[in-house]
Amino acid sequence: MSINILKHESDVWKTADLLIGAGIKQSDFPKYMMPYFALLMVESRLIREAKRLEEEIGRDNIEDFVEMFQLEGLGYNDYVIRKNKSLKDICKNDKTFDVDFHSYLKSFDPETKYLLGVDKGTEEEKFLDISGISGQLKKKRILFETVKVWSEIDLTPFDNSEITTLEEHIKRKWADISAETAGEQYTPDDIISLITELIV
């Protein structure tokens, strides 16, 4: 099945076209792409686990369902678990996108928000900076388009090892870009390790 997940590699690189069009240097691609890739990884895991739990206990009593999900210690997002909405749903309406996307990010549990870099202050250490990067993409007028492309990549059918296969391919491409644009280098090894820990 790992062959199947590699079809998403070209989808991931569609986001790079938007970055190039906005004048972002190739050496900065990891900084602009990793937060959204990490977001997809986290969301796909939440959706997979919610489906598994729903098969076990059902969703008739949403409060019980939410409580059981939170007890599993897998992370949490109120949009995904309680409202049964995904990033793809948020991207269906470009008029309410800004408000909905911000609320979606704020709906993660504290640890996930910390790892993704949701609303981090400038003094705080950031593993990722999804809020800051989103702000920059909004100024460049490509935030909605960027998130929409990411939202169309469905990682839910794949397990952690298959997602890691896709990560490795993307990581290699970033390394190739870094070699080609030697100068400002950014190696996302620490971030990928961190996100891998999160989804295990």
N, C-alpha and C positions, 0 to 999 in steps of 0.2 A: 504493500500500500504506500510505501514511502515514495514510489515513483509518482503517484497521484498528487501528493502534496507539492511536488516541484512545479506543477502547472501554475501554482500561485506565485512563483518567483517573478514571472513577467508582470503579474498584477502589482506586486510590490514596486517594481521598477517604473510602473506608470506614474507613481507619485513623484518619482525623480524628474519626470518631464515637466510637471508643474513647478518643481523647485527651480529647474533650469530656466523656465520661462519667467520666473520671478527674480532672476539674477543671483540665485544662491549658488555659491561655489561647490563643485563636486566634493572637495575635501570636507565640506560641512554637511554632506548628506547624512552621515550617521546621527549627527546631533538633531537633525530635523526629521529623520525617519524612525529612529529607535523608540521615541516615546509612543508613537502610534502603533508600531509593531508590538511593543510590550502591552499596550492597552488591548489590542486584539487577542493576544495570548491569554491575558487575564480574563477578558470577557468570555472567550470560548470555553475556558475552564469552568467558569461560573455556570454557563448555559448547560454544559455537559453534566455537571454535578446536579443542577436543578432538575434536569430531565430524569436522571437516575433516581433522585429522591422522590420525584413525582410518581414514578412507576412503583416505588415502594409504598408510599403513604398517601398519594393523591394530593390535590390542591383544594379540596372542598373547603377546608378551614384554613384560610390564608395565614392567619396569625400563628397557628400551629406549624404550618409549613415553613414560615419565615424563622420561627424559633428553632425548629429542628435543623434548618439549614445553617443558622448561625452557630449552633452547638457543634457542627462538624468542623469548625475552625478553618474553613477553606477560603476565607475572605468574604466580602459581601458588597453588593450594590443594590440599593432599593429599587432602582429602575429595572434592573435585570431580574431580580428575584421576586419582588412583590408585584411590580407592574407588568412583568413579563415583556419588557421592551429592551431592544438592543440598539446599538449604535446605528444600525441600518434603519431602524424605525425613526430615530431622531433625524436622520438625513432625508426623510421623505418630505419634510416641510422646511424649505429654505427660509421662510418668513420667521419661524420660531426657533430656528436652529441655534442661534447664539445663546439664547436663554436656556433652551433644552440641553445643549451640550455642556454648558457650565453646571447646570443642576445635576446632570448625569455624572460628571467628574466628582462633584461634591458628595454624591451618594455612595461613594466607595467607603469601606471601613478605613479607620485611621492609618493602619499599617500600609495598605495598598496606596492610599493617597500620598503617604510619605515616599514610598518607592517610586511612584509615577511622577512625583513633583507637582502635586496639585496645590495651587495657591501657596507656594513656598515664598518666604521672605527672602530678601537679597542676602541676608546674613547667614541663612541656613544652608547647611550642606545639602546638595541635591544629587541624587542618583540619576534621576531624569528630571526634566523641567517641562512637563507637558503644558502647564499653564503659560509659562514664559514663551515657549515655542509657538503655542497657539496664538498668543498675543502678537507675535512677530508675523505669523502667517496671515492674521486678520489685517494687519497694517498693509501687507502686500496684496490683500484682497484675494487670497487663495485658500483661506482656512476651510470654508465650506466644501470647496471642490476637493481639497486634500483629504479631509475626513470622509467625504462621500466615497472616494476611491478606496480608502482603507476599509470602510464599512462593508464594501462589496466582496471582501476576501473572507470566505467562510472557513475558519479553522476548526469548527466544532466537530466535524467527523473524524478528526485526527487525534491520536494520543500524544503524550508528551515527547516520546522519542521521535515521532514523525515530525513534530513541530521543531524539534532540535535539528533535524536534517535540513529543514528549510532555513533555519537560523544560520547553520553552517555555510550554506550556499550564499546567503546574503552577506555574511561576514567575509567570505572569500572575495566577493565582488568589492566590498568596501576596502579590503586590503589591496586589491588590484588598483582601485582608484587612488588610494593613498600612495602607492608606489608610483603611479603615473603623475600625480600632483604633489610629489614630495615637497615638503615645506611644512604647511600646517597639517599635522597628522593628528588624528583622533582615533584611538583604538577602543572599540566598545567592549573589550573582553570582560571588564569588571561589571559592566551593565548587563551583558548577556548572562554572566554567571549569576548575578543577582536575580534576574528575571527567571532563570532556570530554577533557582531555589524556590521562587515564589510559586511556580506552576507544578512543582514536584509533589 
